[in-house]
Amino acid sequence: MNQPPQSADRVIREAECRQLTGICRTTRYMMEKEGKFPARRRLGGRAVGWLLSEVSAWQQSRSKAE
């Protein structure tokens, strides 16, 4: 059977990113501009998202730094 390969990564949208990080949109965008948060990906039109793997890696790096 031809099935597409299972991707370990997925795109998360604004609400899920806020829930996972606990950081509001404005603060995340400022951190992104400063290189302190993973860059969002344009999904088309006005839609953006973040790769879950990048957000998870960012969270792990923050917990190690503290």
OpenMM code with the backbone's topology and positions (N, CA, C; nanometers):
from openmm import Vec3, app, unit

residues = "MET ASN GLN PRO PRO GLN SER ALA ASP ARG VAL ILE ARG GLU ALA GLU CYS ARG GLN LEU THR GLY ILE CYS ARG THR THR ARG TYR MET MET GLU LYS GLU GLY LYS PHE PRO ALA ARG ARG ARG LEU GLY GLY ARG ALA VAL GLY TRP LEU LEU SER GLU VAL SER ALA TRP GLN GLN SER ARG SER LYS ALA GLU".split()
positions = [
    Vec3(0.0834, -0.1185, 0.0000),
    Vec3(0.0000, 0.0000, 0.0000),
    Vec3(0.0874, 0.1241, 0.0000),
    Vec3(0.0489, 0.2198, -0.0786),
    Vec3(0.1216, 0.3461, -0.0836),
    Vec3(0.0574, 0.4467, 0.0097),
    Vec3(0.1221, 0.4687, 0.1220),
    Vec3(0.0753, 0.5687, 0.2166),
    Vec3(0.1821, 0.6749, 0.2287),
    Vec3(0.1403, 0.8005, 0.2452),
    Vec3(0.2411, 0.9047, 0.2632),
    Vec3(0.3192, 0.8801, 0.3913),
    Vec3(0.4484, 0.9132, 0.3916),
    Vec3(0.5272, 0.8922, 0.5135),
    Vec3(0.4738, 0.9755, 0.6288),
    Vec3(0.4784, 0.9174, 0.7466),
    Vec3(0.4326, 0.9882, 0.8654),
    Vec3(0.5345, 1.0953, 0.9022),
    Vec3(0.4889, 1.2167, 0.9116),
    Vec3(0.5776, 1.3268, 0.9474),
    Vec3(0.5783, 1.3423, 1.0984),
    Vec3(0.6974, 1.3518, 1.1542),
    Vec3(0.7098, 1.3712, 1.2979),
    Vec3(0.6835, 1.5165, 1.3344),
    Vec3(0.6745, 1.6022, 1.2338),
    Vec3(0.6568, 1.7443, 1.2580),
    Vec3(0.5223, 1.7893, 1.2021),
    Vec3(0.4669, 1.8898, 1.2646),
    Vec3(0.3429, 1.9476, 1.2134),
    Vec3(0.3429, 2.0959, 1.2429),
    Vec3(0.2556, 2.1653, 1.1733),
    Vec3(0.2443, 2.3099, 1.1905),
    Vec3(0.1372, 2.3381, 1.2947),
    Vec3(0.1699, 2.4249, 1.3892),
    Vec3(0.0709, 2.4659, 1.4884),
    Vec3(0.0322, 2.6103, 1.4607),
    Vec3(-0.0913, 2.6434, 1.4923),
    Vec3(-0.1416, 2.7771, 1.4664),
    Vec3(-0.1356, 2.8612, 1.5933),
    Vec3(-0.1818, 2.9828, 1.5844),
    Vec3(-0.1709, 3.0824, 1.6922),
    Vec3(-0.2220, 3.0306, 1.8270),
    Vec3(-0.3437, 2.9796, 1.8299),
    Vec3(-0.4039, 2.9387, 1.9577),
    Vec3(-0.3231, 2.8283, 2.0254),
    Vec3(-0.2794, 2.7303, 1.9480),
    Vec3(-0.2025, 2.6203, 2.0064),
    Vec3(-0.0644, 2.6676, 2.0506),
    Vec3(-0.0044, 2.7567, 1.9734),
    Vec3(0.1268, 2.8107, 2.0107),
    Vec3(0.1159, 2.8883, 2.1419),
    Vec3(0.0110, 2.9671, 2.1560),
    Vec3(-0.0110, 3.0433, 2.2794),
    Vec3(-0.0323, 2.9481, 2.3965),
    Vec3(-0.1088, 2.8414, 2.3731),
    Vec3(-0.1363, 2.7448, 2.4796),
    Vec3(-0.0084, 2.6724, 2.5228),
    Vec3(0.0742, 2.6344, 2.4269),
    Vec3(0.1976, 2.5615, 2.4587),
    Vec3(0.3013, 2.6481, 2.5286),
    Vec3(0.3129, 2.7737, 2.4854),
    Vec3(0.4197, 2.8593, 2.5373),
    Vec3(0.3760, 2.9470, 2.6534),
    Vec3(0.2484, 2.9813, 2.6583),
    Vec3(0.2004, 3.0733, 2.7605),
    Vec3(0.2405, 3.2168, 2.7323),
    Vec3(0.2842, 3.2435, 2.6093),
    Vec3(0.3293, 3.3776, 2.5710),
    Vec3(0.2307, 3.4355, 2.4705),
    Vec3(0.1894, 3.5601, 2.4939),
    Vec3(0.0914, 3.6223, 2.4048),
    Vec3(0.1534, 3.6518, 2.2682),
    Vec3(0.0682, 3.6733, 2.1709),
    Vec3(0.1090, 3.6948, 2.0326),
    Vec3(0.2087, 3.8091, 2.0166),
    Vec3(0.1802, 3.9237, 2.0755),
    Vec3(0.2665, 4.0407, 2.0595),
    Vec3(0.4066, 4.0142, 2.1137),
    Vec3(0.4141, 3.9534, 2.2301),
    Vec3(0.5442, 3.9226, 2.2899),
    Vec3(0.6204, 3.8227, 2.2040),
    Vec3(0.5507, 3.7202, 2.1538),
    Vec3(0.6173, 3.6215, 2.0675),
    Vec3(0.6708, 3.6869, 1.9416),
    Vec3(0.5934, 3.7773, 1.8808),
    Vec3(0.6387, 3.8435, 1.7582),
    Vec3(0.7608, 3.9306, 1.7860),
    Vec3(0.7627, 3.9981, 1.9005),
    Vec3(0.8802, 4.0785, 1.9362),
    Vec3(1.0015, 3.9877, 1.9586),
    Vec3(0.9804, 3.8757, 2.0270),
    Vec3(1.0894, 3.7810, 2.0500),
    Vec3(1.1394, 3.7230, 1.9179),
    Vec3(1.0473, 3.6987, 1.8260),
    Vec3(1.0833, 3.6456, 1.6945),
    Vec3(1.1730, 3.7446, 1.6196),
    Vec3(1.1380, 3.8718, 1.6237),
    Vec3(1.2191, 3.9744, 1.5574),
    Vec3(1.3591, 3.9818, 1.6165),
    Vec3(1.3711, 3.9562, 1.7467),
    Vec3(1.5003, 3.9600, 1.8154),
    Vec3(1.5770, 3.8283, 1.8021),
    Vec3(1.5159, 3.7296, 1.7358),
    Vec3(1.5807, 3.5994, 1.7198),
    Vec3(1.5713, 3.5119, 1.8431),
    Vec3(1.4767, 3.5431, 1.9319),
    Vec3(1.4637, 3.4690, 2.0578),
    Vec3(1.3485, 3.3690, 2.0560),
    Vec3(1.2789, 3.3583, 1.9421),
    Vec3(1.1684, 3.2644, 1.9273),
    Vec3(1.1695, 3.2156, 1.7830),
    Vec3(1.1310, 3.0902, 1.7583),
    Vec3(1.1317, 3.0377, 1.6212),
    Vec3(1.0469, 3.1230, 1.5260),
    Vec3(1.0924, 3.1331, 1.4034),
    Vec3(1.0223, 3.2124, 1.3022),
    Vec3(0.8932, 3.1440, 1.2595),
    Vec3(0.7919, 3.2239, 1.2386),
    Vec3(0.6656, 3.1694, 1.1893),
    Vec3(0.6802, 3.1387, 1.0406),
    Vec3(0.5952, 3.0503, 0.9922),
    Vec3(0.5948, 3.0100, 0.8514),
    Vec3(0.4663, 3.0592, 0.7877),
    Vec3(0.4776, 3.1156, 0.6699),
    Vec3(0.3584, 3.1601, 0.5976),
    Vec3(0.2924, 3.0377, 0.5359),
    Vec3(0.1641, 3.0221, 0.5624),
    Vec3(0.0898, 2.9067, 0.5136),
    Vec3(0.0071, 2.9406, 0.3904),
    Vec3(-0.0053, 3.0688, 0.3613),
    Vec3(-0.0842, 3.1131, 0.2470),
    Vec3(-0.1766, 3.2240, 0.2908),
    Vec3(-0.1947, 3.3203, 0.2047),
    Vec3(-0.2795, 3.4331, 0.2412),
    Vec3(-0.2266, 3.5009, 0.3656),
    Vec3(-0.3126, 3.5112, 0.4652),
    Vec3(-0.2723, 3.5740, 0.5915),
    Vec3(-0.2421, 3.4729, 0.7004),
    Vec3(-0.2481, 3.3449, 0.6676),
    Vec3(-0.2291, 3.2394, 0.7672),
    Vec3(-0.0812, 3.2131, 0.7932),
    Vec3(-0.0475, 3.1996, 0.9202),
    Vec3(0.0889, 3.1647, 0.9599),
    Vec3(0.0835, 3.0538, 1.0641),
    Vec3(0.1955, 2.9865, 1.0812),
    Vec3(0.2054, 2.8826, 1.1820),
    Vec3(0.3505, 2.8607, 1.2184),
    Vec3(0.3732, 2.7786, 1.3168),
    Vec3(0.5073, 2.7460, 1.3641),
    Vec3(0.5237, 2.5954, 1.3574),
    Vec3(0.6458, 2.5502, 1.3337),
    Vec3(0.6724, 2.4071, 1.3375),
    Vec3(0.6773, 2.3632, 1.4834),
    Vec3(0.6010, 2.2613, 1.5148),
    Vec3(0.5948, 2.2119, 1.6522),
    Vec3(0.7332, 2.1717, 1.7017),
    Vec3(0.8134, 2.1114, 1.6155),
    Vec3(0.9480, 2.0687, 1.6569),
    Vec3(1.0338, 2.1879, 1.6973),
    Vec3(1.0214, 2.2999, 1.6259),
    Vec3(1.1001, 2.4188, 1.6594),
    Vec3(1.0542, 2.4812, 1.7906),
    Vec3(0.9234, 2.4850, 1.8123),
    Vec3(0.8706, 2.5405, 1.9375),
    Vec3(0.9106, 2.4508, 2.0550),
    Vec3(0.9041, 2.3195, 2.0353),
    Vec3(0.9441, 2.2261, 2.1413),
    Vec3(1.0923, 2.2404, 2.1738),
    Vec3(1.1755, 2.2529, 2.0705),
    Vec3(1.3196, 2.2714, 2.0924),
    Vec3(1.3453, 2.4024, 2.1661),
    Vec3(1.2710, 2.5066, 2.1318),
    Vec3(1.2850, 2.6361, 2.2000),
    Vec3(1.2495, 2.6207, 2.3479),
    Vec3(1.1393, 2.5488, 2.3763),
    Vec3(1.0988, 2.5282, 2.5152),
    Vec3(1.2060, 2.4515, 2.5925),
    Vec3(1.2635, 2.3492, 2.5316),
    Vec3(1.3672, 2.2708, 2.5986),
    Vec3(1.4914, 2.3547, 2.6244),
    Vec3(1.5279, 2.4396, 2.5292),
    Vec3(1.6461, 2.5238, 2.5487),
    Vec3(1.6228, 2.6247, 2.6606),
    Vec3(1.4996, 2.6719, 2.6753),
    Vec3(1.4679, 2.7662, 2.7837),
    Vec3(1.4757, 2.6971, 2.9187),
    Vec3(1.4281, 2.5736, 2.9275),
    Vec3(1.4302, 2.5042, 3.0565),
    Vec3(1.5733, 2.4695, 3.0978),
    Vec3(1.6620, 2.4447, 3.0004),
    Vec3(1.8022, 2.4164, 3.0321),
    Vec3(1.8743, 2.5422, 3.0786),
    Vec3(1.8344, 2.6573, 3.0255),
    Vec3(1.9004, 2.7834, 3.0599),
    Vec3(1.8629, 2.8305, 3.1998),
    Vec3(1.7486, 2.7870, 3.2491),
    Vec3(1.7016, 2.8348, 3.3805),
    Vec3(1.7606, 2.7577, 3.4940),
] * unit.nanometer
topology = app.Topology()
chain = topology.addChain("A")
for resn in residues:
    res = topology.addResidue(resn, chain)
    for name in ("N", "CA", "C"):
        topology.addAtom(name, app.Element.getBySymbol(name[0]), res)
